[in-house]
């Protein structure tokens, strides 16, 4: 038995979705995609209405805010984006197909001239050949755009590399040699320091020393490495949110006996970046080390991590279906609204004494 594709529903009539689901009709992907993106305004009102109702029922309070994050797969990947080399290969294949189609078209024209005479117009292309030429033109345009973007990226990387080398050389020339007593006491720089390094925090990605192993000196506007060397301010670095971060670079990394445990790749100097939000993180870390902070953090585990676990494990939301930041935000609001609505329904059922809703 064959299976026919479900008929698309009208996204302009959201009230028709529920009766359609009751009749066990399956809306296609385009219907849900258009519905999510076209009704972002009513979605905002629904999200607010559910929250207001939960507050009125005593199920939610706004006296505490918990922060947490989770990873949800996107619907696009940088590694799967077509590069200039990939587009060149595709364009070469299309060129061969176009040449074969043109040769076949000329052969068919000659056969038609023999059969029907030359009164039939040979200037109309076949549908297959016309579509292939459109694809060839689109690939050629995409190849030109990819080459321009790669050239711009290489120029930007070269400019950034030259600026980094110039700033690092200037910092190394201006930093005086360390004198005895001008750095805080650190057992890692004493005899037998190599034995203490495995206990220092490591970066999971590079397996090198993490920036948490470096101590910030606010009075001296510098960082101290575990070996007792100073990292001085070298330059500013613009962050994605537009703020400027301070970059501190070490001057004595070349002669450090443990440079292999600290420097990643072909780097010759260790650098530490400090953005404007770092003092807030340090204040939060100090607060979490207190007894009250630890008690509050215990409440965060079930309040913040439980929704993410339910959304992924029960609702099965592990990847976004839409592309673009605004569409992804709207899709995530739909997910959160569905989760909050479920909790609201269960709360009402418990109050009414339904057996299936009791814990």
C-alpha contacts under 8 A as a table, 3 or more apart, distances in Angstrom:
res1	aa1	res2	aa2	distance
6	X	25	X	7.23
6	X	26	X	6.03
6	X	27	X	6.31
6	X	28	X	6.37
7	X	27	X	6.91
7	X	28	X	7.29
8	X	27	X	5.84
8	X	28	X	5.91
8	X	30	X	7.55
8	X	31	X	5.97
9	X	16	X	7.99
9	X	17	X	7.66
9	X	27	X	6.27
9	X	28	X	7.99
9	X	31	X	6.08
10	X	13	X	5.75
10	X	14	X	7.74
10	X	16	X	7.88
10	X	31	X	7.25
11	X	14	X	6.05
11	X	31	X	6.14
11	X	32	X	7.80
11	X	34	X	6.44
11	X	35	X	5.20
12	X	35	X	7.73
13	X	16	X	5.67
13	X	17	X	7.65
14	X	17	X	5.55
14	X	35	X	7.69
15	X	18	X	6.37
15	X	19	X	7.73
16	X	19	X	5.63
16	X	20	X	6.19
17	X	20	X	5.12
17	X	21	X	6.18
18	X	21	X	5.10
18	X	22	X	6.22
19	X	22	X	4.97
19	X	23	X	6.34
20	X	23	X	5.14
20	X	24	X	6.39
20	X	25	X	5.43
20	X	26	X	7.80
21	X	24	X	4.76
21	X	25	X	5.45
21	X	26	X	6.95
22	X	25	X	7.50
27	X	31	X	6.13
27	X	32	X	7.11
28	X	31	X	5.52
28	X	32	X	6.84
29	X	32	X	5.38
29	X	33	X	6.05
30	X	33	X	4.91
30	X	34	X	5.95
31	X	34	X	5.34
31	X	35	X	6.01
32	X	35	X	4.96
32	X	36	X	6.14
33	X	36	X	5.37
33	X	37	X	6.44
33	X	321	X	7.77
33	X	322	X	7.16
34	X	37	X	5.30
34	X	38	X	5.86
35	X	38	X	5.43
35	X	39	X	6.10
36	X	39	X	5.83
36	X	40	X	6.67
36	X	330	X	6.97
36	X	331	X	6.51
36	X	334	X	7.65
37	X	40	X	5.94
37	X	327	X	6.30
37	X	330	X	6.96
37	X	331	X	7.92
39	X	42	X	5.58
39	X	43	X	6.17
40	X	43	X	4.93
40	X	44	X	6.35
40	X	330	X	6.29
41	X	44	X	5.27
41	X	45	X	6.64
42	X	45	X	5.02
42	X	46	X	6.08
43	X	46	X	4.96
43	X	47	X	6.10
43	X	333	X	7.50
43	X	334	X	7.08
44	X	47	X	5.15
44	X	48	X	6.25
44	X	333	X	7.92
45	X	48	X	5.14
45	X	49	X	5.99
46	X	49	X	4.97
46	X	50	X	6.16
46	X	337	X	7.44
47	X	50	X	5.41
47	X	51	X	6.40
47	X	333	X	7.46
47	X	337	X	5.54
48	X	51	X	5.16
48	X	52	X	6.11
49	X	52	X	5.09
49	X	53	X	6.13
50	X	53	X	5.18
50	X	54	X	6.17
50	X	337	X	7.53
50	X	340	X	7.03
50	X	341	X	6.64
50	X	344	X	7.76
51	X	54	X	5.11
51	X	55	X	6.25
51	X	60	X	7.58
51	X	340	X	7.83
52	X	55	X	5.16
52	X	56	X	6.22
53	X	56	X	5.03
53	X	57	X	6.24
54	X	57	X	5.15
54	X	58	X	6.26
54	X	59	X	5.09
54	X	60	X	5.47
54	X	344	X	6.64
55	X	58	X	5.09
55	X	59	X	5.79
55	X	60	X	4.77
55	X	61	X	6.07
56	X	59	X	7.62
57	X	60	X	7.79
58	X	61	X	7.25
59	X	347	X	7.66
61	X	64	X	7.32
62	X	65	X	7.02
66	X	300	X	6.22
66	X	303	X	7.38
66	X	304	X	6.29
67	X	304	X	6.98
68	X	304	X	6.13
68	X	305	X	7.26
70	X	308	X	7.02
72	X	317	X	7.85
72	X	318	X	5.28
72	X	319	X	5.33
72	X	320	X	7.01
73	X	318	X	6.14
73	X	319	X	4.33
73	X	320	X	6.32
74	X	77	X	7.28
74	X	319	X	5.77
74	X	320	X	5.41
74	X	321	X	7.69
74	X	323	X	7.58
75	X	319	X	6.94
75	X	320	X	5.85
75	X	321	X	6.00
75	X	322	X	6.45
75	X	323	X	6.04
76	X	80	X	7.59
76	X	81	X	7.99
76	X	323	X	7.28
77	X	80	X	5.27
77	X	81	X	6.43
78	X	81	X	5.29
82	X	86	X	5.75
82	X	87	X	6.45
83	X	86	X	5.19
83	X	87	X	6.21
83	X	146	X	6.39
84	X	87	X	5.09
84	X	88	X	6.10
84	X	143	X	5.64
84	X	146	X	5.32
84	X	147	X	5.87
85	X	88	X	5.07
85	X	89	X	6.40
86	X	89	X	5.21
86	X	90	X	6.31
87	X	90	X	5.02
87	X	91	X	5.93
87	X	139	X	6.64
87	X	142	X	7.41
87	X	143	X	5.68
88	X	91	X	5.03
88	X	92	X	6.12
88	X	143	X	6.84
89	X	92	X	5.15
89	X	93	X	6.40
90	X	93	X	5.16
90	X	94	X	6.24
90	X	139	X	7.62
91	X	94	X	4.99
91	X	95	X	6.04
91	X	136	X	6.49
91	X	139	X	6.11
91	X	140	X	6.91
92	X	95	X	5.01
92	X	96	X	6.37
93	X	96	X	5.23
93	X	97	X	6.33
94	X	97	X	4.97
94	X	98	X	6.02
94	X	132	X	7.30
94	X	135	X	7.78
94	X	136	X	6.11
95	X	98	X	5.07
95	X	99	X	6.09
95	X	136	X	7.15
96	X	99	X	5.12
96	X	100	X	6.20
97	X	100	X	5.11
97	X	101	X	6.10
97	X	132	X	7.86
98	X	101	X	5.00
98	X	102	X	6.03
98	X	129	X	7.02
98	X	132	X	6.55
98	X	133	X	6.93
99	X	102	X	5.11
99	X	103	X	6.17
100	X	103	X	5.13
100	X	104	X	6.15
101	X	104	X	5.00
101	X	105	X	5.98
101	X	129	X	6.32
102	X	105	X	4.92
102	X	106	X	6.15
102	X	129	X	7.59
103	X	106	X	5.19
103	X	107	X	6.26
104	X	107	X	5.02
104	X	108	X	6.10
105	X	108	X	4.99
105	X	109	X	6.08
106	X	109	X	4.96
106	X	110	X	6.27
107	X	110	X	5.18
107	X	111	X	6.29
108	X	111	X	5.01
108	X	112	X	6.04
109	X	112	X	5.02
109	X	113	X	6.04
109	X	122	X	6.56
110	X	113	X	5.06
110	X	114	X	6.27
111	X	114	X	5.09
111	X	115	X	6.19
112	X	115	X	4.95
112	X	116	X	5.52
112	X	117	X	6.82
112	X	118	X	7.94
113	X	116	X	5.42
113	X	117	X	4.33
113	X	118	X	5.06
113	X	120	X	7.67
114	X	117	X	5.78
116	X	119	X	7.60
116	X	120	X	7.27
117	X	120	X	6.85
118	X	121	X	7.38
121	X	124	X	6.86
122	X	125	X	7.74
125	X	129	X	6.29
125	X	130	X	6.04
126	X	129	X	5.30
126	X	130	X	6.13
127	X	130	X	5.12
127	X	131	X	6.17
128	X	131	X	5.32
128	X	132	X	6.23
129	X	132	X	5.06
129	X	133	X	6.21
130	X	133	X	5.22
130	X	134	X	6.32
131	X	134	X	5.08
131	X	135	X	6.25
132	X	135	X	5.02
132	X	136	X	6.15
133	X	136	X	4.91
133	X	137	X	6.22
134	X	137	X	5.19
134	X	138	X	6.20
135	X	138	X	5.05
135	X	139	X	6.12
136	X	139	X	5.21
136	X	140	X	6.15
137	X	140	X	5.09
137	X	141	X	6.26
138	X	141	X	5.19
138	X	142	X	6.18
139	X	142	X	4.98
139	X	143	X	5.99
140	X	143	X	5.05
140	X	144	X	6.31
141	X	144	X	5.16
141	X	145	X	6.33
142	X	145	X	5.09
142	X	146	X	6.10
143	X	146	X	5.07
143	X	147	X	6.17
144	X	147	X	5.23
144	X	148	X	6.27
145	X	148	X	5.14
145	X	149	X	6.23
146	X	149	X	5.11
146	X	150	X	6.14
147	X	150	X	5.13
147	X	151	X	6.11
148	X	151	X	5.17
148	X	152	X	6.20
149	X	152	X	5.08
149	X	153	X	6.11
150	X	153	X	4.99
150	X	154	X	6.12
151	X	154	X	5.20
151	X	155	X	6.23
152	X	155	X	5.19
152	X	156	X	6.20
153	X	156	X	5.09
153	X	157	X	6.15
154	X	157	X	5.12
154	X	158	X	6.11
155	X	158	X	5.16
155	X	159	X	6.16
156	X	159	X	5.14
156	X	160	X	6.12
157	X	160	X	5.09
157	X	161	X	6.01
158	X	161	X	5.10
158	X	162	X	6.18
159	X	162	X	5.26
159	X	163	X	6.19
160	X	163	X	5.14
160	X	164	X	6.06
161	X	164	X	5.13
161	X	165	X	6.26
162	X	165	X	5.24
162	X	166	X	6.22
163	X	166	X	5.15
163	X	167	X	6.12
164	X	167	X	5.21
164	X	168	X	6.01
165	X	168	X	5.14
165	X	169	X	6.06
166	X	169	X	5.22
166	X	170	X	6.19
167	X	170	X	5.11
167	X	171	X	6.14
167	X	234	X	6.08
167	X	235	X	6.83
168	X	171	X	5.09
168	X	172	X	6.12
168	X	234	X	6.63
168	X	249	X	6.81
169	X	172	X	5.11
169	X	173	X	6.19
170	X	173	X	5.21
170	X	174	X	6.25
171	X	174	X	5.22
171	X	175	X	6.16
171	X	232	X	7.33
171	X	233	X	7.68
171	X	234	X	5.84
171	X	249	X	7.42
171	X	251	X	7.20
172	X	175	X	5.56
172	X	250	X	7.60
172	X	251	X	4.89
173	X	176	X	7.85
175	X	232	X	7.59
175	X	251	X	7.09
178	X	182	X	6.91
178	X	229	X	7.32
178	X	230	X	7.85
179	X	182	X	5.80
180	X	183	X	7.55
181	X	184	X	7.29
183	X	224	X	7.61
183	X	228	X	6.54
183	X	229	X	7.65
183	X	230	X	7.71
184	X	228	X	7.60
185	X	228	X	7.88
186	X	189	X	6.10
186	X	190	X	7.46
186	X	226	X	6.91
186	X	227	X	7.38
186	X	228	X	6.31
187	X	190	X	5.31
187	X	193	X	6.93
188	X	191	X	7.90
188	X	192	X	7.67
188	X	193	X	4.47
188	X	194	X	7.46
188	X	196	X	6.40
188	X	197	X	7.40
188	X	226	X	5.61
188	X	227	X	5.41
188	X	228	X	7.41
189	X	193	X	5.61
189	X	226	X	6.88
189	X	227	X	4.41
189	X	228	X	5.75
190	X	193	X	5.71
192	X	195	X	5.90
192	X	196	X	7.65
193	X	196	X	5.49
193	X	197	X	6.82
193	X	227	X	7.82
194	X	197	X	5.42
194	X	198	X	7.83
194	X	258	X	7.52
195	X	198	X	6.83
196	X	199	X	5.78
196	X	200	X	7.23
197	X	200	X	5.33
200	X	209	X	7.04
200	X	213	X	6.25
201	X	209	X	6.11
201	X	210	X	5.58
201	X	212	X	6.65
201	X	213	X	6.06
202	X	207	X	5.56
202	X	208	X	5.38
202	X	209	X	4.52
202	X	210	X	4.64
203	X	206	X	5.60
203	X	207	X	5.05
203	X	208	X	5.56
203	X	209	X	5.99
203	X	210	X	4.70
204	X	207	X	5.36
204	X	208	X	7.95
206	X	264	X	6.71
208	X	261	X	5.52
208	X	262	X	5.20
208	X	263	X	6.88
208	X	264	X	6.65
209	X	213	X	6.60
209	X	261	X	6.53
209	X	262	X	5.12
210	X	213	X	5.73
210	X	214	X	7.84
211	X	214	X	5.51
211	X	272	X	6.46
212	X	215	X	7.41
213	X	225	X	7.03
213	X	226	X	6.61
214	X	223	X	6.21
214	X	224	X	5.59
214	X	225	X	4.82
214	X	226	X	6.40
215	X	223	X	5.42
215	X	224	X	5.12
215	X	225	X	6.66
216	X	221	X	7.61
216	X	222	X	6.11
216	X	223	X	4.44
216	X	224	X	6.48
217	X	220	X	5.49
217	X	221	X	5.69
217	X	222	X	5.34
217	X	223	X	5.71
217	X	224	X	7.36
218	X	221	X	4.92
218	X	222	X	6.88
221	X	232	X	7.26
221	X	233	X	7.25
222	X	230	X	6.68
222	X	231	X	5.62
222	X	232	X	4.92
222	X	233	X	6.42
222	X	248	X	6.89
223	X	230	X	5.84
223	X	231	X	4.94
223	X	232	X	6.73
223	X	248	X	7.13
223	X	272	X	7.96
224	X	227	X	7.94
224	X	228	X	5.90
224	X	229	X	5.67
224	X	230	X	4.82
224	X	231	X	6.10
225	X	228	X	5.38
225	X	229	X	5.47
225	X	230	X	6.54
225	X	231	X	7.32
226	X	229	X	7.55
229	X	250	X	7.37
229	X	252	X	6.75
230	X	250	X	6.21
230	X	251	X	7.47
231	X	248	X	5.40
231	X	249	X	4.91
231	X	250	X	4.14
231	X	251	X	6.82
231	X	271	X	7.47
231	X	272	X	7.98
232	X	248	X	4.97
232	X	249	X	5.58
232	X	250	X	6.46
233	X	246	X	6.85
233	X	247	X	5.89
233	X	248	X	4.26
233	X	249	X	6.41
234	X	246	X	7.70
234	X	247	X	5.83
234	X	248	X	5.49
234	X	249	X	6.07
235	X	246	X	6.23
235	X	247	X	5.51
235	X	248	X	7.44
236	X	244	X	5.99
236	X	245	X	5.55
236	X	246	X	4.81
236	X	247	X	5.92
237	X	244	X	5.51
237	X	245	X	5.09
237	X	246	X	6.35
237	X	247	X	6.78
238	X	242	X	6.13
238	X	243	X	5.90
238	X	244	X	4.62
238	X	245	X	6.22
239	X	242	X	5.31
239	X	243	X	5.35
239	X	244	X	5.93
239	X	245	X	6.68
240	X	243	X	7.46
243	X	275	X	7.71
243	X	276	X	7.42
244	X	275	X	6.71
244	X	276	X	7.34
245	X	273	X	6.43
245	X	274	X	5.49
245	X	275	X	4.12
245	X	276	X	6.41
246	X	273	X	5.73
246	X	274	X	5.18
246	X	275	X	6.24
247	X	271	X	6.56
247	X	272	X	5.76
247	X	273	X	4.49
247	X	274	X	6.37
248	X	271	X	5.38
248	X	272	X	5.18
248	X	273	X	6.31
248	X	274	X	7.97
249	X	269	X	6.63
249	X	270	X	5.84
249	X	271	X	4.35
249	X	272	X	6.62
250	X	253	X	6.16
250	X	269	X	5.78
250	X	270	X	5.50
250	X	271	X	6.36
251	X	254	X	7.78
251	X	269	X	6.89
252	X	255	X	6.10
252	X	256	X	6.63
252	X	269	X	7.87
253	X	256	X	5.17
253	X	259	X	6.32
253	X	268	X	6.82
253	X	269	X	5.47
253	X	270	X	6.80
254	X	259	X	7.27
254	X	268	X	6.47
254	X	269	X	7.12
255	X	259	X	7.86
256	X	259	X	5.35
257	X	260	X	7.80
258	X	261	X	5.56
258	X	262	X	6.87
259	X	262	X	5.07
259	X	263	X	5.71
260	X	263	X	5.74
260	X	264	X	7.70
262	X	270	X	7.22
263	X	266	X	7.66
263	X	267	X	5.87
263	X	268	X	6.93
263	X	269	X	6.98
263	X	270	X	6.00
264	X	267	X	5.93
267	X	270	X	7.21
274	X	278	X	6.31
275	X	278	X	5.69
276	X	279	X	7.12
277	X	280	X	5.42
277	X	281	X	6.60
278	X	281	X	5.06
278	X	282	X	6.23
279	X	282	X	5.07
279	X	283	X	6.16
280	X	283	X	5.08
280	X	284	X	6.19
281	X	284	X	5.03
281	X	285	X	6.14
282	X	285	X	5.04
282	X	286	X	6.22
283	X	286	X	5.13
283	X	287	X	6.23
284	X	287	X	4.97
284	X	288	X	6.16
285	X	288	X	5.12
285	X	289	X	6.43
286	X	289	X	5.31
286	X	290	X	7.11
287	X	290	X	5.56
287	X	293	X	5.54
288	X	291	X	7.65
288	X	292	X	7.65
288	X	293	X	4.26
288	X	294	X	5.52
288	X	297	X	7.39
289	X	293	X	6.39
289	X	294	X	6.62
290	X	293	X	5.14
290	X	294	X	6.28
291	X	294	X	5.21
291	X	295	X	6.30
292	X	295	X	5.13
292	X	296	X	6.28
293	X	296	X	5.15
293	X	297	X	6.11
294	X	297	X	4.94
294	X	298	X	6.27
295	X	298	X	5.22
295	X	299	X	6.85
296	X	299	X	5.32
296	X	300	X	6.58
297	X	300	X	4.96
297	X	301	X	6.80
298	X	301	X	5.58
298	X	302	X	7.78
299	X	302	X	6.08
299	X	303	X	6.26
300	X	303	X	4.97
300	X	304	X	5.47
300	X	305	X	7.41
301	X	304	X	5.74
301	X	305	X	5.44
301	X	306	X	7.33
302	X	305	X	5.58
302	X	306	X	5.22
303	X	306	X	6.18
303	X	307	X	7.49
304	X	307	X	6.26
304	X	308	X	7.32
305	X	308	X	5.43
305	X	309	X	6.31
306	X	309	X	5.11
306	X	310	X	6.18
307	X	310	X	5.15
307	X	311	X	6.02
307	X	339	X	7.72
308	X	311	X	5.11
308	X	312	X	6.19
309	X	312	X	5.37
309	X	313	X	5.80
309	X	314	X	7.82
310	X	313	X	5.27
310	X	314	X	5.17
310	X	315	X	6.57
311	X	314	X	5.89
311	X	315	X	4.88
311	X	316	X	6.34
311	X	317	X	5.90
311	X	335	X	7.69
311	X	339	X	7.26
312	X	315	X	5.76
312	X	316	X	4.75
312	X	317	X	4.89
312	X	318	X	5.63
313	X	316	X	5.45
313	X	317	X	7.72
317	X	320	X	7.48
320	X	323	X	7.70
320	X	328	X	6.78
320	X	331	X	7.42
322	X	327	X	6.09
322	X	328	X	5.96
322	X	331	X	7.45
323	X	327	X	6.24
323	X	328	X	6.32
324	X	327	X	5.40
324	X	328	X	6.10
325	X	328	X	5.12
325	X	329	X	6.15
326	X	329	X	5.15
326	X	330	X	6.33
327	X	330	X	5.07
327	X	331	X	6.15
328	X	331	X	4.97
328	X	332	X	6.11
329	X	332	X	5.13
329	X	333	X	6.29
330	X	333	X	5.12
330	X	334	X	6.43
331	X	334	X	5.08
331	X	335	X	6.47
332	X	335	X	5.01
332	X	336	X	6.23
333	X	336	X	5.05
333	X	337	X	5.95
334	X	337	X	5.09
334	X	338	X	6.19
335	X	338	X	5.19
335	X	339	X	6.32
336	X	339	X	5.05
336	X	340	X	6.08
337	X	340	X	5.12
337	X	341	X	5.93
338	X	341	X	5.09
338	X	342	X	6.21
339	X	342	X	5.21
339	X	343	X	6.44
340	X	343	X	5.13
340	X	344	X	6.13
341	X	344	X	4.95
341	X	345	X	6.17
342	X	345	X	5.15
342	X	346	X	6.26
343	X	346	X	5.15
343	X	347	X	6.08
344	X	347	X	5.05
344	X	348	X	6.26
345	X	348	X	5.23
345	X	349	X	6.18
346	X	349	X	4.99
346	X	350	X	6.17
346	X	357	X	5.95
347	X	350	X	5.21
347	X	351	X	6.38
347	X	357	X	7.95
348	X	351	X	5.18
348	X	352	X	6.31
349	X	352	X	5.12
349	X	353	X	6.27
349	X	354	X	5.52
349	X	357	X	5.81
350	X	353	X	5.07
350	X	354	X	5.89
350	X	355	X	7.84
350	X	357	X	5.38
350	X	358	X	5.75
351	X	354	X	7.81
353	X	357	X	7.72
353	X	358	X	7.45
354	X	357	X	5.63
354	X	358	X	6.78
355	X	358	X	5.43
